[in-house]
Structures are given as structure tokens and as C-alpha cells.
């Protein structure tokens, strides 16, 4: 049995695979590692095939035409067989002891027939060149006993904390039930990966382990200012995709706290979308954003009303642009202190 399936999206990743794959092989026969070569122009596929030959029961090397990060996850979801599913980008890695802890917990819950829909862990921003690490954790909001809990047991987040893909280990059945299929040729699909399946999550287990190691420092990183300025339309596409996934009527079927976290997660995507169109010559970008928002208001009116009148996002949404710029500057300072993304 495979307890955990990993997808390693790989585009021109030859210099990273010899770090990320061994970090996952720690799981032994309990895991499967699906390395998806996304039309690389280097020897990424050759390296992946070498690991497949060495570990045929664990590693699968998949070759496909270039389709972007989302397409690699879609491909892996088609063939994954594990109880759980996690994406580990090719330039990132997992911490050995933390992975062993996660697998031990999955096995324990499997034996007890109490598998949760979602495991949440900490992750670490690794500034490799500077030798600095910053842990991102939601521990202060979570029960402290590693129990399985429901939404009512999570404290409401403050303004600067939110769910992120690197913390998530979804049950594969939840991803299938949500009919997750990410946009192709599009950055920032982690927005969708977090939000769409979250609707189907009822039980959660938080493990206070620093599992995921997120490499910070590449000039072409998708969250750098240069990339955001260049690829803002990708974020607009993600917002356009999620804006009608769920309605207020859908959220009313959830428990009160579950509804809160769904709306909170959507508000984060909404706010990020506005943020991404403020870089550089923002006027044309902002106009494109407003066109999409106008459709959202017309097509999902009740949710639009909730987001813009009854959440923390409301103040930012209606603030004059110069106020938004002040908020953005303050946000950038906080983000850089915690992550180093926007350097």
C-alpha cells in the first residue's frame, strides 16, 4: 500500500532533482514519487528515469509536453495511488524526520480507521544563499494534541495568516471528490489547489513539524516582483476560475466555522488578485481586473456582497487607490520579513 503520493513538477530541474528526490525516498515503499517532466530542455527526464530504474516500486518518471505547473499536478492525479497526495516542487525538499513523523501518523490513523481529510504541517522558507530559515506555522490557531478535529476547533486567523499549499497534505479521495483540475500554462494555481478541495474537508489533523522546505532565491521565482509584474494575467485567470466555484448557497450548507474559512480563503485570493495588478503601469492591468470583477458581481452576487461588505477584505476593496498603495507597502514589508519573496 502507498500511504502518500508525491508529485514533483519538473521543468529544467536537472540541478535540483538530486536533492528533492532523495528527500522523498526517505518514505521508502510507503510512498510513490511521480516526477513529471514538463517538456524540459535539459536532462531532467534522464535523471528522473535513472531514479525510476533504481527504485521501480517507488519512482515513476512521466514525460509530457510543456503545460505548466498545474498540468503536472493534473497528470499525477490521474495515476496517483496513495491515500494522500502532496506536491513538492523540484527546487524544494522535505525534512527527513518530519516526513517519517507524518507517515507514522498516517499509518496510525489508517489502523484506527480514522484518517482525516487533511493534514496540516509547518513549512520553512529557506534562504539558501543567506543561510536563513523562516518557519511558517499555524500552530497558534490549532489544537495542540495532534488529534483529529473539525472546523469548530480552529481559531479564526489574524489578518496576515492564511492557508498555503505547502502546508497541505490532502487525502486523495478529497481531491477526486472536488474534481480538481488545475489550469494549464498558468502560474499561481496553488490558489485553486487550496481553495477548491477545501469545501470537501470535514476532518483535519495538525502536526507541528517543519516538513516542507521552500527554496527562496531564484531570480525567476513566480512570486518575485519581476514575475508578478510580468505574469499578473495568470493570477487574473486563477481568480476568474475560482470566482464562481461556490456560491453563498453552497457555503450555507457548511458549518459556521467551515463557511468562515472558505470565505476567508476566497478573500485572500481576491485580495492577492488586486495586489498583483498594482505593479508597474497598473492602469491597464487594473482595468482588466475590473472587467473580471464586474462579471463576478453579476454572476455571483450574494458572495460578492459578502466579500465586499462583511469581511476584513471590505475596507481594502473600497479604499481609494492611494490608500491601497499604503496598505500594499505595509504588506510588502511584512511579507519580506517573513518570506523574502519580493526582494
C-alpha positions in Angstrom: 0.0 0.0 0.0 1.1 3.5 -0.8 0.2 5.9 2.0 1.4 9.1 0.3 1.8 10.1 -3.3 4.2 12.9 -4.2 4.2 14.8 -7.4 7.4 16.6 -8.4 6.6 19.1 -11.1 9.8 19.4 -13.1 10.8 21.9 -15.8 14.5 22.3 -16.5 15.1 21.0 -13.0 18.2 18.9 -13.5 20.2 20.7 -10.9 17.6 20.2 -8.2 16.3 16.6 -8.6 19.3 15.0 -6.8 18.2 16.9 -3.7 14.4 16.7 -3.8 14.0 13.0 -4.8 16.3 11.6 -2.1 14.4 13.7 0.5 11.2 11.8 -0.6 12.8 8.4 -0.8 13.1 8.5 3.0 9.5 7.3 2.9 10.6 4.0 1.3 7.9 1.7 -0.1 5.2 3.6 1.8 5.4 6.4 -0.8 5.3 6.9 -4.5 7.2 9.7 -6.2 5.7 10.8 -9.5 8.3 13.0 -11.3 6.6 14.8 -14.2 8.9 16.2 -16.8 7.1 19.2 -18.2 8.8 19.4 -21.6 12.2 20.3 -20.2 15.1 21.3 -22.5 17.8 19.9 -20.2 18.4 16.4 -18.9 15.6 16.4 -16.3 13.9 13.4 -17.8 17.2 11.5 -17.9 17.7 12.0 -14.2 14.1 11.1 -13.4 14.5 7.9 -15.5 17.6 7.0 -13.6 15.8 7.1 -10.3 12.9 5.1 -11.8 15.4 2.4 -12.7 16.9 2.4 -9.3 13.6 2.5 -7.4 11.0 1.0 -9.7 8.5 0.4 -6.9 8.7 4.0 -5.7 9.6 6.4 -8.5 7.6 7.0 -11.7 9.1 9.2 -14.4 6.4 10.8 -16.6 7.3 12.7 -19.7 4.8 15.2 -21.3 4.7 18.3 -23.4 5.0 21.6 -21.6 1.8 22.6 -20.0 2.8 24.4 -16.8 2.8 23.6 -13.1 -0.9 22.8 -13.0 -0.7 20.3 -15.9 2.0 18.3 -14.0 -0.3 18.0 -11.0 -3.2 17.0 -13.2 -1.1 14.3 -14.7 0.0 13.0 -11.4 -3.6 12.9 -10.0 -4.6 10.7 -12.9 -2.2 7.9 -11.8 -1.6 8.5 -8.1 -2.5 5.6 -5.8 -1.6 6.8 -2.4 -4.1 7.6 0.4 -2.7 11.1 0.5 -1.3 13.5 -2.1 1.3 16.2 -1.8 3.1 18.5 -4.3 6.8 19.1 -3.8 8.3 21.5 -6.4 11.5 20.3 -7.9 13.7 23.1 -6.3 12.2 22.4 -2.8 12.6 19.4 -0.5 11.2 17.7 2.7 12.9 17.3 6.0 13.7 13.6 6.8 12.4 13.2 10.3 9.3 15.3 9.7 8.4 13.0 6.8 8.8 10.0 9.0 6.6 11.5 11.6 3.9 12.3 9.0 4.0 8.8 7.6 3.8 7.2 11.1 0.7 9.4 11.9 -1.0 8.3 8.6 -0.3 4.7 9.4 -1.7 5.1 12.9 -4.9 6.7 11.7 -5.2 4.1 9.0 -5.0 1.3 11.6 -7.6 3.1 13.7 -9.8 3.8 10.6 -9.8 7.5 11.5 -8.0 9.0 8.5 -8.6 12.8 8.4 -9.4 14.6 5.1 -6.4 16.9 5.5 -3.1 17.0 7.4 -1.6 20.4 8.0 2.1 21.0 8.8 4.5 23.8 9.1 6.8 24.8 6.2 10.1 26.7 6.1 11.3 29.5 3.8 14.9 28.5 3.1 17.1 31.5 2.1 19.9 29.2 1.0 22.4 31.8 -0.1 22.0 33.8 3.2 21.7 30.7 5.3 18.5 32.0 6.9 15.3 29.9 7.6 11.9 31.3 8.5 9.2 28.9 9.8 5.6 29.5 8.7 3.2 27.8 11.1 -0.5 28.0 12.0 0.1 26.3 15.4 -1.4 29.1 17.4 -4.8 28.5 15.8 -4.8 24.7 16.1 -5.4 22.2 18.8 -2.2 21.2 20.4 -2.6 17.4 20.9 -2.3 16.1 17.3 -5.9 15.0 17.5 -8.3 14.8 14.6 -10.6 17.8 14.8 -13.2 19.7 12.9 -13.5 23.3 11.8 -15.1 24.5 15.0 -11.8 23.7 16.8 -9.7 26.1 14.8 -9.4 29.7 16.0 -10.0 32.4 13.5 -6.9 33.7 11.7 -5.5 37.1 12.1 -5.0 39.4 9.0 -1.6 38.1 8.0 -2.1 34.4 8.2 -3.8 32.1 5.7 -3.7 28.6 4.3 -0.9 27.8 1.8 -0.3 24.9 -0.4 3.0 23.9 1.2 1.2 23.2 4.5 -1.4 20.9 2.9 -1.4 17.1 2.6 -4.8 16.3 1.1 -6.5 12.9 1.2 -6.5 11.8 -2.4 -10.3 11.0 -2.2 -11.0 14.6 -1.3 -9.1 15.9 -4.4 -11.0 13.4 -6.5 -14.4 14.4 -4.9 -13.7 18.1 -5.6 -13.0 17.3 -9.3 -9.8 19.3 -9.0 -8.3 20.0 -12.4 -5.8 22.9 -12.4 -5.4 25.5 -15.1 -2.6 24.8 -17.5 0.1 27.2 -18.7 -0.7 29.3 -15.6 1.2 30.3 -12.6 -0.3 30.7 -9.1 -2.6 27.7 -9.4 -1.8 27.0 -5.7 -4.7 29.3 -5.1 -7.0 26.8 -6.7 -5.3 23.8 -5.2 -6.0 25.1 -1.7 -9.5 26.5 -2.2 -11.4 24.1 -4.4 -10.9 20.9 -2.4 -11.2 22.7 1.0 -15.0 22.7 0.6 -15.0 18.9 1.0 -12.8 18.8 4.1 -14.5 18.0 7.4 -11.7 16.5 9.5 -8.2 17.8 10.0 -5.0 16.8 11.8 -2.4 19.4 12.6 1.2 18.2 13.0 3.7 20.7 14.5 6.5 19.6 12.2 8.7 21.6 9.8 8.0 19.4 6.9 8.3 21.4 3.6 11.4 23.3 2.7 10.6 26.2 0.3 13.7 27.4 -1.6 13.9 31.2 -1.8 16.4 32.9 -4.0 15.8 32.1 -7.7 15.6 35.2 -9.8 12.8 33.7 -11.9 10.7 32.7 -8.9 7.0 33.2 -9.7 6.4 35.4 -6.5 9.3 37.8 -7.2 8.2 41.4 -8.1 9.5 40.9 -11.6 7.5 37.8 -12.2 4.3 39.3 -10.6 4.6 42.3 -12.8 5.1 40.1 -15.9 2.6 37.4 -15.1 -0.3 39.2 -13.5 -2.7 37.8 -16.0 -2.1 34.3 -14.6 -3.4 35.5 -11.3 -6.4 37.1 -13.0 -7.1 33.7 -14.7 -7.0 31.9 -11.3 -9.4 34.5 -9.9 -11.7 34.1 -12.9 -11.7 30.3 -12.4 -12.5 30.3 -8.6 -15.0 33.2 -8.6 -17.9 31.0 -9.5 -16.8 27.7 -8.0 -19.0 28.2 -5.0 -21.9 30.5 -4.1 -23.3 31.7 -0.8 -26.0 28.9 -1.1 -23.1 26.4 -1.2 -21.5 27.9 1.8 -24.7 27.8 3.8 -24.6 24.0 3.6 -21.4 24.1 5.7 -20.9 24.5 9.4 -20.4 28.1 10.6 -16.6 27.8 11.0 -16.1 25.9 7.8 -18.0 28.7 5.9 -15.8 31.3 7.6 -12.6 29.6 6.4 -13.9 29.1 2.9 -14.8 32.8 2.6 -11.5 33.8 4.3 -9.6 31.7 1.8 -11.5 33.2 -1.2 -10.9 36.7 0.3 -7.2 36.0 0.2 -7.3 35.1 -3.5 -9.5 38.2 -4.1 -7.0 40.4 -2.3 -4.0 38.9 -4.0 -5.5 39.5 -7.3 -5.9 43.2 -6.6 -2.4 43.3 -5.3 -0.9 41.7 -8.5 -2.4 44.4 -10.7 -0.8 47.2 -8.8 2.8 46.6 -10.0 4.3 48.8 -12.8 1.9 50.5 -15.1 -1.1 49.5 -13.2 -3.9 51.3 -15.1 -4.2 48.8 -18.0 -3.9 45.9 -15.5 -6.4 47.3 -13.1 -8.9 47.8 -16.0 -8.6 44.1 -16.9 -9.2 43.2 -13.3 -12.3 45.4 -13.1 -13.8 43.7 -16.1 -13.5 40.3 -14.4 -14.7 41.6 -11.1 -17.8 43.1 -12.8 -18.7 39.7 -14.1 -18.1 38.2 -10.6 -20.5 40.8 -9.1 -23.2 40.0 -11.7 -22.8 36.2 -11.7 -22.2 35.5 -8.0 -23.9 38.5 -6.5 -24.5 37.2 -3.0 -20.9 36.0 -2.5 -19.7 39.3 -3.9 -21.8 41.2 -1.4 -20.5 39.0 1.5 -16.9 39.6 0.5 -17.1 43.3 0.0 -19.3 44.1 3.0 -18.9 41.5 5.7 -15.2 40.6 5.7 -11.8 42.1 6.6 -11.3 42.5 2.9 -14.1 45.0 2.6 -12.1 48.0 3.8 -9.3 47.3 1.3 -11.7 46.7 -1.5 -13.4 50.1 -1.3 -10.4 52.1 -0.2 -9.1 54.8 -2.6 -6.1 53.6 -4.7 -3.6 55.7 -2.7 -4.8 54.0 0.5 -4.4 50.6 -1.2 -0.8 51.6 -2.1 -0.1 52.4 1.6 -1.6 49.1 2.6 0.4 47.3 0.0 3.7 48.9 1.1 3.0 47.7 4.7 2.1 44.3 3.5 5.2 44.0 1.4 7.3 44.8 4.5 5.6 42.0 6.5 5.8 39.6 3.6 9.5 40.3 3.0 10.3 39.9 6.7 8.6 36.5 6.8 9.4 35.2 3.4 11.9 37.2 1.3 9.6 36.7 -1.7 9.6 40.3 -3.0 13.3 41.2 -2.8 
